Amino acid sequence: MPVDLWPLSALSLSASTRLDVARAQDAARWPTAVVQEQEDQQRTFAARCAAAEGEQILYEAEFGDTSGRPQPPGVIPLSTVLQSAAMALAGAGADFLTELLDDPEQAISRLHETAATGEFTTKEILDEATDMAVMSGLMSLREAQRMPAPSTAAEGCLAASRSFALAVFVASAEAEATTP
């Protein structure tokens, strides 16, 4: 049976644009909610940056200021404050997804515990988790597109569908998870 991989290719190549269009439509549909989320993100981003600056101060106290020194080959330089803040949010989203697959009730409980620290909101963590699940699905589609055998490509499509189903679940769980 012939398998046409063109739809996979088209979806994986247009996904970023489609996501941007969907976000713009959300902003037009619910401008007040979008403004509130942006304000929350600015507040929590500032908290993450403050935490990263604190970590940097502790690092410099222990190892000295390494910003002006050349790094030896193979040594990864200390991340910037902005990079650390972004990595912290990505880590929270990844942790939520991992735990969600193992124990959904525990994942929701830990989501609220993490949000209670003030470093993230539940919406930010869920948005990041949703983005990660979508990206995992798109990467699975891209990989399936490159498979020479139709059966292997079909396996990649199944992996993508699981990731997209997880993304839909996390995105739809947002309303329930954000209520205390």
N, C-alpha and C positions, 0 to 999 in steps of 0.2 A: 504494500500500500504506500503510495507516495505521500510524503509529509512536506508541507509547505511551511518553512521557517520564516517567511517574510513577515507575517503578523507579529511574531516575537521581536523581530528586528525593529519594526515600526514602533511598537509599544516601548521598547527599551530606549529607543532614540528620542521619542517624543515625551517621555515621562516627566522630565524636568520642566518642560514648558507647560504641560498639562497641570502639574502641581502648582506652578506659579499662577496660572489662570484660576484654578480652584481657590487659591488663597485670596486672589483679588476679588473673586465673587463673594467669598465669605466676608471680606472687609466691606464690600458694598451692601451686603445683606444685613450684617450685624455690626455697624460702625462703633457702637458703644462698647460692645464686648471686646472688639479688637483694640480699642483705646485702653480699656482696663487691662487686657493681657499685656500690652506693651508697657504700661506703667509697672505692672508686677514684674515683668522681665527686667526692666531697668533697676528696680529695687533689689531683686535677687542677684542680678549680675554684679551690682556693686558689692553685695555681701560675698560673692564668690571671689571677686578681685581682692577684697580685703583679706580673705582667708589665704589666697595665693601669695599676697604680699607678706603676710605673717610667716608662711612657710619659707619664703625667700630669705627673710631676715634670720630665721632659725638656721637655714642652710649656710648663710654667710657667717653667722656666729660660729658655726662648727668648722667650716672649711675655708673661711676667708672669702673676700670678694674675688670672684673668678671672671667677672665681666670683661676686664681688660686683658686678661691673659689668653694666649692662644691655647686651644684645646689639643691635647695629644691625639694622634690618629685613632679612630675607633671609639672615642669618647663622645657621647651625646651631650650637648650643652644643656644646661638647665632651661626649662621652658619659661617663656615670658609669663607675666601675670595674666594677660588675655588668653594665651594658650592654655594655661592651667585652669582658668575659669571655664573655658569651653570643654576641656577634657573632663572636668568634674561633672558637668551636666551630662556629657555623653556616657560617663561611667554610671551615673544614676539611672539613666535610661536603659543601659545594657543590663544592669543588675536587676531592674524591674522585669525586663523581658525574660531573663533567665529564671528568676524566681516564679514568674507567672506560669511558666511551663511546668514547673515542679509542684508548686503549691499556691494556687490563686488567692486563697484567703490570706496566707502569709504575705504574699506580694502586696496586696492592698493595704494590709496592716503596716508593713514596712514603708510603703509609699507615704502614708500619713506621718509616720515617725520621721522620715527624711524631710518631709515638707515642714514639719514642726520646728526644725532647726532654723528655718528662715533663709537658708542658703538657696533653696529651690521652692517653687510652688508645685502642687500636684499637676497642674496643667503643663508646666514646663517639662516635668519628667515624662508625663504621658505623651506629650508632643514629640519629645526626643525618642521615646520608645517606638512611637508610630513611625517616625522617619526612619529609624533603624530597620524596622520590619519591612517597610516599603523598599528601602535600599537593598536589603537582603534578597527580596523577591526580584528586583530588577537585575541584580548581579546573577541570580540563578537563571533568569531569562537570557541574559547576555551569554552566559556559559552554555546554555542549551542551544543557542543559536550557532555556536561554534562546533557543536558535536557532529561528527560525521555520520553516526548511526541514528536512525529515527528512534529506536527504543531508548537510547541514551538521552536523546533530546526530550523524549516524553518524560523521562525521570526528572530531568531538569525543570520541565514545566510543572510537574507535581510538586517539586520542592518550592518553586515560585508561588504556586497556589497556596501552599501552607503558610508561607511568609505573608502573602497578601491577606489571607484569612486572619492571621494574627494581627496584622495592622488594622484591619477593620474592627476586630474585637477590641483592641486597645483604644482606638479612636471612639468607638461607641460606648466604651466603659467610662469615658471621661466624665460624663455627667454624674454617674453614680459614685465614682471614686473621689470626686472633688467635694462632695457633700460630707460634712463631718458626722 
